[in-house]
Amino acid sequence: MKNISLGKDAVTIISIGVVIEGKLKSDGNVRMDGIINGDLNALGNITIGEHGQVNGHVTGQTITLGGKVFGSINAEEKVILETRSVLKGDLITKILSVEEGAEFVGNSKMNINKENIDS
């Protein structure tokens, strides 16, 4: 049996129709098209598709939102709110991109120095 180490290049896919009750944590990237009632934390990038929904806190490197998040987002690098996305909650990131038609209700905090984000 081989020892398989996927690390940050691995992609976890949560399909439409899947509902997770609780926290999801990944060392790699996550593609979310289902629903999570809890927090989503990835060391890599997170893509929440048009049908995806997270009811909780989302943390990752770059977070692309095409669906809905009812909770906060914390991205180390970048947050992209696509045309049909809905974010009801606060966000912290270095770079924020909001496409026309995106719905965002909350506060945003952008800063290059992570040390200054927590103050």
Secondary structure, 3 states (H helix, E strand, C coil): CCCCCCHHHCEEEECCCCEEECCEEECCEEEECCEEECCEEECCCEEECCCCEECCCEEEEEEEECCEEECCEEEEEEEEECCCCEEECCEEECEEEECCCCEEECCEEECCCHHHHCC
